[in-house]
Amino acid sequence: MAAAQANAADVVVVGAGFAGLTTARELVAKGRSVIVLEARDRVGGRVLVQPIGDGQVVDVGGQWTGPGQDRILALAKAVGVESFPTYGAESQHVEYRSGELVTYSGPMPDTDPALLTEFVGAIQRLDEMAAEITTESPWTAPHAREWDAQTFQSWMDANLTSDGSKAFMRTVIEAVYAVEPHDLSLLYMLFYARAGGGILNLMGTEGGAQQDRFDGGAQLVALRVAEELGERVRLSAPVRRISQDTNGVRVEGDGFSYQGQRAIVTVPPALAGRIEYRPAMPALRDQLTQRTPMGSVIKVNAVYDEPFWRAEGMSGRAVSDTGPVKFTFDNSPRGGAPGVLVGFIEGGDARRYSSATEAERRQAVLGCFERYFGPRAAKPREYIERDWSAEEYSRGGYGAVFPAGTLVSCGAALREPVDRIHWAGTETATAFIGYMDGAVRSGERAAAEVLALLN
Ligand SMILES: Cc1cc2nc3c(=O)[nH]c(=O)nc-3n(C[C@H](O)[C@H](O)[C@H](O)COP(=O)(O)OP(=O)(O)OC[C@H]3O[C@@H](n4cnc5c(N)ncnc54)[C@H](O)[C@@H]3O)c2cc1C
């Protein structure tokens, strides 16, 4: 009988996002037997594409990659998925601020030099502070306690003087972390930024984290890896309970039970906390899972017959102080047809708009698009939205965030195995935490950790 049909394997992996698929791929490459249990009826987790006609798709989850994100790029290359640059490097972008629309070129709006000077100065100070942090153990940084005791909002209030730069910094935090500045600790903000090559890198398009997209969408990479793994991946198999003793682990759900020597749980901490463990998790690990909520994001795509903004010299990028959509990009396929604008509703706006009707959201979203790109933007041929907080097996995005006090008190439990149970997932990464690249890295690290013990 093929190993794929067995109900026992060396390692049972929970979750078939990038972390779970990578860890399984690495283990299989080293000759180990693996079973991957995925709750959804598809692989990819927080990456997902939706068809938009003529064989084209649009990303409704994670999509961009950029310099330094070498592990996701290597994985994509290994399975034959190419990337291409985000449209608009040479075009004009839109800034909507205090009720006025202006255009600009280059990496950041420069219409208010005083605001820009204060903002860039603040970013430099934050980068200097972040330089103290080692991403393996941010909780040991010299100022860890002081920085973890305050929210990023407190830091902004104490260090930024103008309302304009505070508003712009808030928009940046919403865009990069999908939460409000009061939702995350200063230490976590710095740790995440450092792991991602600095806040300017995370904000940036050309030369930054939004530089490139995958042909066929980011989920294609996951689908190809899953194809390689074949029947080792079991879909529609939500794990409810993991038991362990000195002999091994038992991973169970409704109507199934698998045994292994080790388990690797690759779901974000908040979801890992919903699984029952026997014996129960140690106190610190459980406290961690109680204190690490997911960010809030609704991603919207509007599809047009053509990217009409391009003909007007526009990139499709907007940054705005007025929501619910405060950031947009051109999300058309590589060939430029059809035209697609993507926008994000984040943080508090996402939580508010989660309970609106789809018609209300659509009206508010298209109102923003029209404000940034004119009346044609109000009439897409298709409107696509995905509220990641409403997804049973994600419960938010882009990733988990650490509120004040959590990283110092519970951070040490993030990657620490509990006997035969190991942890992966982008939240456990030490580079590009929260990103697809971090997920891949975490899968590689967890596989190496387990291989050393199996050997
Ligand atoms: C809207 C949005 C936009 C984003 N944009 C970007 C971007 O542009 N670039 C970027 O790099 N990153 C982006 N991200 C983040 C990126 O998608 C994630 O960091 C990455 O995909 C996480 O991978 P993972 O394997 O760690 O976790 P996940 O993808 O969450 O995988 C976990 C898997 O476990 C499954 N699961 C959950 N509970 C159970 C259970 N009990 N039993 C079995 N299976 C379970 C889930 O269904 C899921 O498939 C974005 C995320 C979102 C939501």
The ligand as a MOL file (V3000), in Angstrom:
LIG
                    3D

  0  0  0     0  0            999 V3000
M  V30 BEGIN CTAB
M  V30 COUNTS 53 58 0 0 0
M  V30 BEGIN ATOM
M  V30 1 C -5.7040 39.7010 2.5090 0
M  V30 2 C -4.2920 39.2540 2.7420 0
M  V30 3 C -3.2720 39.8370 2.0390 0
M  V30 4 C -1.9510 39.4280 2.2290 0
M  V30 5 N -0.9740 39.9550 1.4390 0
M  V30 6 C 0.2690 39.4180 1.4670 0
M  V30 7 C 1.2320 39.7770 0.4850 0
M  V30 8 O 0.9430 40.5580 -0.4300 0
M  V30 9 N 2.4610 39.2050 0.5660 0
M  V30 10 C 2.7850 38.2830 1.5330 0
M  V30 11 O 3.9090 37.7820 1.5340 0
M  V30 12 N 1.8740 37.9210 2.4590 0
M  V30 13 C 0.6240 38.4410 2.4290 0
M  V30 14 N -0.3260 38.0140 3.3120 0
M  V30 15 C 0.0650 37.0870 4.3740 0
M  V30 16 C 0.2940 35.6840 3.8330 0
M  V30 17 O -0.8130 35.2830 3.0760 0
M  V30 18 C 0.5140 34.7420 5.0170 0
M  V30 19 O 1.5890 35.2060 5.8040 0
M  V30 20 C 0.8660 33.2970 4.6300 0
M  V30 21 O 0.0840 32.8530 3.5640 0
M  V30 22 C 0.6950 32.4160 5.8680 0
M  V30 23 O 0.9940 31.0570 5.5830 0
M  V30 24 P 0.9280 29.9830 6.7570 0
M  V30 25 O 1.1640 28.6790 6.1430 0
M  V30 26 O 1.7960 30.4370 7.8660 0
M  V30 27 O -0.5490 30.0760 7.3400 0
M  V30 28 P -1.9440 29.7970 6.6010 0
M  V30 29 O -1.8770 30.1930 5.1850 0
M  V30 30 O -2.9800 30.4420 7.4460 0
M  V30 31 O -2.0820 28.2170 6.6590 0
M  V30 32 C -2.6450 27.5390 7.7350 0
M  V30 33 C -3.5230 26.4360 7.1590 0
M  V30 34 O -4.0650 25.6770 8.2510 0
M  V30 35 C -5.4320 25.3990 7.9880 0
M  V30 36 N -6.0680 25.1690 9.2860 0
M  V30 37 C -6.4880 26.0600 10.2170 0
M  V30 38 N -6.9910 25.4180 11.2860 0
M  V30 39 C -6.8740 24.0850 11.0330 0
M  V30 40 C -7.2120 22.8990 11.7610 0
M  V30 41 N -7.7570 22.9520 12.9680 0
M  V30 42 N -6.9600 21.7040 11.1710 0
M  V30 43 C -6.3940 21.6140 9.9470 0
M  V30 44 N -6.0580 22.7070 9.2290 0
M  V30 45 C -6.2830 23.9270 9.7680 0
M  V30 46 C -5.9200 26.6090 7.2470 0
M  V30 47 O -7.0640 26.3240 6.4970 0
M  V30 48 C -4.7120 26.9550 6.3850 0
M  V30 49 O -4.7770 26.3130 5.1360 0
M  V30 50 C -1.6590 38.4220 3.1750 0
M  V30 51 C -2.6900 37.8280 3.8940 0
M  V30 52 C -3.9920 38.2250 3.6950 0
M  V30 53 C -5.0960 37.5820 4.4720 0
M  V30 END ATOM
M  V30 BEGIN BOND
M  V30 1 1 1 2
M  V30 2 1 2 3
M  V30 3 2 2 52
M  V30 4 2 3 4
M  V30 5 1 4 5
M  V30 6 1 4 50
M  V30 7 2 5 6
M  V30 8 1 6 7
M  V30 9 1 6 13
M  V30 10 2 7 8
M  V30 11 1 7 9
M  V30 12 1 9 10
M  V30 13 2 10 11
M  V30 14 1 10 12
M  V30 15 2 12 13
M  V30 16 1 13 14
M  V30 17 1 14 15
M  V30 18 1 14 50
M  V30 19 1 15 16
M  V30 20 1 16 17
M  V30 21 1 16 18
M  V30 22 1 18 19
M  V30 23 1 18 20
M  V30 24 1 20 21
M  V30 25 1 20 22
M  V30 26 1 22 23
M  V30 27 1 23 24
M  V30 28 2 24 25
M  V30 29 1 24 26
M  V30 30 1 24 27
M  V30 31 1 27 28
M  V30 32 2 28 29
M  V30 33 1 28 30
M  V30 34 1 28 31
M  V30 35 1 31 32
M  V30 36 1 32 33
M  V30 37 1 33 34
M  V30 38 1 33 48
M  V30 39 1 34 35
M  V30 40 1 35 36
M  V30 41 1 35 46
M  V30 42 1 36 37
M  V30 43 1 36 45
M  V30 44 2 37 38
M  V30 45 1 38 39
M  V30 46 1 39 40
M  V30 47 2 39 45
M  V30 48 1 40 41
M  V30 49 2 40 42
M  V30 50 1 42 43
M  V30 51 2 43 44
M  V30 52 1 44 45
M  V30 53 1 46 47
M  V30 54 1 46 48
M  V30 55 1 48 49
M  V30 56 2 50 51
M  V30 57 1 51 52
M  V30 58 1 52 53
M  V30 END BOND
M  V30 END CTAB
M  END
